[in-house]
Amino acid sequence: MHNGSIFNNDYRPGGYMGTHNPQKTIIALRDHLATHDAPIAFLFGAGTSSCVNTVDLPDYEPLIPAMEELSRRCGEVVAGLGEEFKAAWEGLKAECVKAGQVFNVETALTRVCGKTASMGEGDTSLGLSRDQLVGLDEAIRKKIGQEAVLVEEDIPRGLPHDAFAHWAKQAARTIPVEIFTTNYDILFERSLELARVPVFDGFTGSYRPFFNPECVDNDERLPGSETVRLWKMHGSVNWDEVVLPTGKRVVRGESTDTGKMILPTNRKYDESRRQPYVALMGRLERVLSRRGAILVIAGFSFGDQHINATIFEALDNHPSSHVIALCYGVISEDDAVVKAAVQRKNLMVLGSNAGVMGGILGDWRLPQPVDGKTSTFMDTLFDSDAAPGPDDVALTGKMRVGDFNRFAQFLAALAMWDSTTV
C-alpha cells in the first residue's frame, strides 16, 4: 500500500476510523481543483450525460439514457432482428454473469467484437454465423448512435457541461486540463466551443480533420496550457471512417446516427479502428504517470476493464499520482472500486453515504453541524440531515459530489461564474 493521500483526515495508522469529515473532504477537493500548476485530468462517463433532463419536462427524463436504459433499448432492437438474435443477446448476458462482469451494451459489444475477430468461415457462436454477429454489432451501434445524436433544439439551456466549460476557461493553468470521456455524444465539445475554449481532440487538418496518433503520443506536438485536451475513449457520433488512396482514415465531421465509430473495445481486426482506442489508452497512462497527477472521475461506473486496469496499474507504479472517484449512489465494501481503494491510498472514492480515503472506508460525519457561515460552501455538495429533535444536532448527511449537476455548480462557484448568463 502507498503512504500518501491528498486528503489528510488525520487517519490512525493501521486503524479503522469508521467516519470521514465531509467538510474537510470538500475543502481538500476545492484546493486541489484550484491549484494552477498541478496536472489535473478528468474521466467522464455516461452519468455526466444522463444527468441532463429533457427540455420542458417537469419530471426527470434523461436527455441521453443512462447505461442500463440504453442497454435495455438496444436489447429491444436485437430482439426485433429475430428469435436467434434474441437468444444470442441472452447468451451474451449469461457469459457476462459467468465472467463476473456487469452486463450492459458495452460489455456485450466487447464480446461480440472478440467473437467476430476470432471466427473463421463457417464458424458459429451464440447460434449465429460471423455475418450475423457483424449484423448484430452494427444494429447495436446504430441504436447507440441514434440515442446519442442530439438536435440542437432539444438541448436545454444551462447544461452542467456549460458550467464545466466556463470553469475550464477561467482556470489559469500552467499545465493543460485533459478530459477523457467514454461518452459518444458531443455535449462537452458543444459547451467548450460555446464558451470559446480552445480544444484539441487528437484530430489535425482543416479539410477533413483526421485522427493523428503521433500528436496524441507526443506532448511537444500538442498545443499549450490554454487549450483543453479532449479524448473520446470510446469513439464519437461525429467520427467517421473514410477510404483514401493512402488507406483508411478516421475523420471528424458532422454527427451521424450510424454508430459507425462507436468503439467500446480494442477492435484488433481493423487497424484504423484500433488506432484511436490504443492511442487514447496510452494517453491516459501517460497522464497518470506524471508526478503529482490528479484524475477526477465522474459518471463512470468502472465497467471498462481496460480503463480500470490502466488506472490501477498507474496508481501502483506512481505513488504520487491520485485518483478521486465521485460516485452518484451509495458505496459498500463489496464494490470492486471500494476494494481497489482499500488497497491503494492514492485512490479515493466519494459515495453518497461514505468514502474511502487513505485506504479506509468510513461514513460521512461532521464534527459540528453546518451553520450560516458554512452552509453556502457546503450545501452544494453535502446535504446534512435535519436535526431529529430540538436538542439534537445534524452531523450526518448525503454527499452529492457524484451528481454531475452538483459538481458543475461547485466548479462554477470556483470560477465565480454566473450561470444565468447562459
MIVEXFI-261004 format. One record per atom (N, C-alpha, C): y, z negated, x. Coordinates in steps of 0.05 Angstrom, whole numbers, plus 5000, padded with zeros to 4 digits. Layout:
<pts>
YZX...
</pts>
This chain:
<pts>
497650005017500050005000502550005018504750115006507150135022508849885019510749845036512149585038514949595026515749815015518549825006518749914977520949834964521549924937524549944934525550164922528450184918529349984897527549874881528149664862527349394873529249244881528648984893528948764872526848694859526948494837525748234846525948164871525047904882522047854876520448044884517548024879516347814897514447664887512847484904510647634917510447634944508347784958505547714947504147924939501447894930501147754904503247694890503147554865503547734841503147624817503647774793505847634778508247754777510547634764510247634734509347854722509047874694511447974678513847954690516248054677518048194698519648384688521648514704524348494690526448484705529248464695530248744688530648814663531549084656534349134665536048934665538848974674538949044703537448904719537348964748536249234753534249314737532949574740534949804734536449774712538449974704540649994725541549774735543649774756542649924781540149874789539050004812538750304807537950384783537750664776540450794778542450664766545250774767546150804796545750604813546750614840545450844856542850894851541551104866542351384856542851404830543751664820546651724829548151514835550951554843551251584873549051554888549251584917549651874925551651934940552452214946550752344968549552184985548252305008545152275007544052204984541152174982539952434971537652514981536352754970535052684942536452754921535552694894534552944880532152914868530953134853530053034826529553214807528553144781526153314774524253204759522053354748522153314718522653524703522953504674520653654661519453514641517253634626517953694598515953744581516353834554517953644537517853384543519353184528522353224529523353354549526253404551527153634533525253794523525854004504525253914475522953774472522253694445523953464434525653344451527453134441529853244426530253514427532453644413531753694384533453594366532953634338533953904328532454014309533254274297535954244283537554464284540254454273540254394243542054214235542654154207540354024192538453914206536353764192536753464195536853324172537353034174535052884187532652984182530252854194529553004220528452854238527852964265525553164263526153404272524153614275524753764301523053744321523753854347524454154346526554224360527254504363525054654376523854534397521554644410519354434408516954504398514854304393513954164418513253914416512053764438509353874444508153784466505653894475503453874455503153644442501053604422501253804399503753834388504154014366503854304375504854364399504654644409501654714412500054524421497254574425495854614398496754464378495554494351496154774340498654864344499455134334497955354349497555314375496055514390493155524380492055284374489355274363489055424337491155424321491055574295491055874301492555954321492656244328489856324338488656164355486056224366483956244343484056054325482156054303482456314286484856414285485356654269484156904282483356884307482057114321479157154312477956954301475156974293473656724299471256694286469756454289468856404318468156624333467356584360469556474378472056554371474356444386474856154379474556094353474955814345472855634358470455734360468355574374468955544404470055754416470855744444473055534449474955514430477055314432475955034431474054994413472754734411471154674437469954884448468554854474470354774496472854884496474754804516475554514513475854424488476354134483474153964495471654044489469353884499469353874529469954094543469954104572472053914583474453904570476553734580475853444577474653374554473853094549471753014569469853184575467753124594468853084622470953234628472153214655474252994657474652844634476652624634479552724633479952964623482653084621483653054592486253044590487553054564487553354555486553404532486453684523489153764511490253974521492654104510492654394517494654534509494654824513494754894543495854724560495954784588493354744602491954524595489254484607487354694597487754784571486054994561486455254576489055324580489655574595488655564623488855334636487855304663484855364664483355264645480455314645479855604639481355714620480855994613481356174637483556124652484256284675482156254697481156014701479055964720476556114714475856124688473456264679473756564683475956684675476256974677476357054706477456874724477656954752474856964765472956814755470356804768468156964754468757084731466757224715466457514725464057614725463557884732462958054707462358304712461658484690459258394675459458364649457158284632456857984629458457824644458257534642459557434616458657204607459957074584460456784590462356664576463056384579464256294553463356064544464255954518463556144495461556314500460656504479462356754478464156784498465957024498465557184524466057444522465957614546468557574561468657684585471157664601473457784586473158024574475358154560476257984536474357854523475157674500476657434510475857324533477357094544480157174553480357424564483057524571484757544546483557644524484957654498485757384488484057194491484656914483486956804499486956854525489156764543491756894534491757154529494257294521495257184494493457134475494257034449495656754451494556584468495656324472498456344485498656504506501256524520503356654502502556844485504456964467505456764447503756584437504656384418506556184431505956114456507755934471510456064474510456324481512956474484514556484459513256524436514556534411515956264404514556044411515655784406517955704425517855814449519855744469522355914470522156154458524556334457526356244435528856194441530756084421532956294415533756294390536056444381538556274384540656384396542956224402544056074378543956194355545056064331543355814323540955804332539155574325539455344344540955374366541255164385543554984378543054724374545254544365547254504388549654414380551754344399551154064411552054014435551853754447548953684455547553874467544853814477544953604499542753454502542653274525542753424551541853674551541953844574544853904582546653904562549553944569550553704584549853464576550653224590549653224618547153304622545953314649547553514666548153754654549553954669552353864678553753714661556353614668556153394689554053234688553553044710553153184736551553404735550953554760553553684771555253764753557853884761559753684774559753444762561653234772560653094797558053094801556952944824557753084850559252944866560053044892557852974912556053164918553753104934553853264960552753144981552453275006549753425009547853344991545253474990544853584962544053834959543853954932541853804914542553794888540753694868538553904863536053824862533854014857532453934831532154124813530854074788528254234787526054084783523454214778522854174749521954384735521254354707518854514700517154404684514754544674515354684647517854664638518554784612518855094614518155224593518255524592520955614581522355444566524855524553527055534574529455614565531755654583534055464576533455224565535555034557537054934581535754864603537154774627538854994639537755234641539355464651541855514634541455504608543755554590545955344594545155084594547154874596548554884623547154924645548354944671550355174672549655394660551455634660553955574643553555454620555855394603557855204617556755024634558354834649559454954675558855214680559655354704558655224729556255134728554955014752553355234766553955284791552455494806549455404808547655594804544755544803543355754820541355654835539455844849536655774840535255974830532555924819530256074833530856164857528756304872528756604870530656714853530856994849533257104864532957334876535157464890535457754881537857864884538358134875540358134853541458374847543558404826542758604805540858774811539858974791537558864775535458794788533158664775532458424794533758194790533257974808530257914810529257894834526357864838525757594852523457484846522657234858522257274888523557104904523557144933522456884946519856874951518656634962519856554990520856755005521956695031524356505028525956545007528256365003527356084994525356074978524355814969523255654992522055795011520755665034522755575056525055705057526855665080529555555071530155305077532655185069535055325080534855455103537055595115537955835099536155935082536756165065537856085037537955825032538755725006541755665006543155684983545955614981546455324986549055244988549754974996549654764974550854534980550454304963551754324936553654514933554954544907553154694887550954804896549254964879546754804872546154784846543754654836541454844840539154734850536754894853534854834830534155044815532555014791529855164795527655014794525055124799523255104775522455334763520855344739517855344747516655114748513955084759511755244743512055264717510055394701511055664690513055784703514056034693516156004672516956234660519156224642519056464622520356424599520356644579522256864588523956824608525657034617524757154644522257104651520957244674519257474663518957674680517257894673515857994698513858164695512458274717512658584715513658704736514058994736512559114759511859364756510459514777512459714789512959684815514759854830513160014851514360214863512960374884511860194906513259964910512459774932510359574922509659574897507759394886508859224863507459024854508258854832510458664841512258604822514358404827514758234802515457984807516357814785519357824785520457904762523357934759524457754737527057704737528357544716530157724700529957694674531657854656532157714630532057864608532457744581529857604573530257394556527957244545526257424527523657404529521857544512519757344502518557414479516557234468513657324474513257484495510557574502508957354515510257164528508756964543507557064568508357304576507057434599507157284625509457144629509756994654509756694650508056604632507556324629505256254647505656084667503756044688502955744690501155654674500455374675498555304698497755504713495755454734496155664756494755614778494755804800492856034794494056264787492456504780491556644805489356554816488456664842487656954841487057054818486157334816488457534816490957434816493257614814495457504833495757634856497557544876500457514866501357704850504157694841504657454823502657374807503057134790502456884805500856894825500256664842502656584858504156784866506356744886508456534877509556554852511556354844510356074843507956044832506855774829506355644856505155784874504555674900507055614915509055794915511555744929513055504918513055464892514555244880513054984883510454984884508954744890509554664919509754854937510454794965513254684967515054784949517754674949517854384941516354314920516154034912515153854934513153944948512053794971514153754992515753954999517753935020520053745011520853764986522953594977522153294979519653234971518652964972518152865000518053045020517552965047520152885062522452925049524952855062525152545063526352455084526752165087528652065066527751855051529451745030529551905005527752095001527852264977527252104952528652174930528252044905527652264884525452244870524752424849524652274823526352354804526452224777524952404758522952294744521252454726521852364697522252564680522752504651521452724634520252634612519052814593516452944603515352844625512952954637510652764633508352874623506152704615504052674637504552784661502652784683500052924676500353144661497953294653497253514672499053584691498453784711497353654736494753684740493453544762494353634790495253894791496253994817498853854824500653834804503153694809502753404815500953274800500252994805499352944833497553114842496353084869498553124890500353314886502553364905504353114907505053004884506752764883505452524897503052464889501652224900501152254930500352494938499852534967502452504983504652614972507252594986508052304988507652144968508351864969506651714989504151784991502351655010503151715039504051965043504652055070507551995078509251935059512151895065513051635051512751405063513351155051516351125043518151275056520951245049521751405024519951575015520451724990519651564966521151604944520651454919520651634895518951564876518851704850519251504828521051574809521651404786520751554761518651464748517651594724518751464700520251604684521451504659519651584636518351384624516351444603517551374575517151554556518251524530516951294514514351264516512951074500512050824516510250674504509150434517507250524539507050344559505150384581503150154581500850204593498849984595497450014622495949814629494449814654492350024655491550144633489550354632490650634637493250664636494450924641494151014670493551264673493051374700495551334718497851384707500251364723500851074730500150884713500450604719498550524741496050614740494150554761495150664787496350904787497351014812499650854823501450754805503750604813503050324824500950204813499949944823499049974852498150204860497250254887499450354906501850404895503950524911506650384904507750244923510250104918512550294916512250544924514350744922514150924898512450834879512250974853512950764831515150814817516050634796515550774769514650624750514150724723515650544703517450664688519050514669518250604641516750434627515950484599517650334580517250374554518950244534518349944533515849864538515049584536514949444563514549594584514049464610514649664632514549564657515049734680513149654703512749844721511249794746513249834769513749614783515549634806514449464829514549564853513349424875510349384872509049564857506149534852505449324831507349224817506849014797507549104769505749074751506149134722507248894708509548914695510748684682512348774657512448594638514048644614517048614620518748734602521648704606522548434595524148304611525248044602527947994616530047954601532647894612532847604620534247544642534747264650536747124631538547284619540347184599540947414579541647344554541947554534544247744541544147984529546348174532548748064516551148074529553547964515555648184515558048114507560148304504560848444530560448304553561148424579559048624588556548594580554448764590553348964569554148934543553049094522553649394525556149454533556849734536555149874557554549734579552949844600549949854593549049634579546149604574545149754550546749764529545749854503544650144503545750314520544750584521541850604528541050444548538250464559536450234551537550014541535849784534536649674507534749664488535249564462534149274461535849084464534948804464534348714436532348544433531448434407533748264395533848274369535648084356534447804358536147604362535147334364533647244339531247134342529647064318530846844302532546684313533746454299536446384310537946224296540746164305540746014332538645874339538545724364536945864386536046114380534446264399536146474412535246574435536646784450534847024452536147264453534547514455534347594484531947554495531447614523529547854527528247944506526348164508527548404494526048634495527048864482525549114491526749344485525449604489527149764509525949864530527250034549527250324537529650444537529950714525530550934544530150874570530951074590529051324589526651294577524851514576525551714554527451644537528551834517530652004531530152264533531952434549534752434537534952404510537652384498539152144510537751914512539051674522539651704552537751814567538151844595540552024601540852234585543052414588545752274581545752104561548151944555548851774579546851654591547251484615548551644637547451894642548652064663551452144656551952194630554652274621556652054627555751804623557551574629558051554659556051624675556451614704558551824712558452054699560352274706562952244691563352034675565751994659566352244643564152334630564352584614564652524585566452664571566852624542565152834527563052734514561152924500562453064477564752974467566053114445567353374453567453434479568653684488566753914486564153874481562254094479562254214452
</pts>
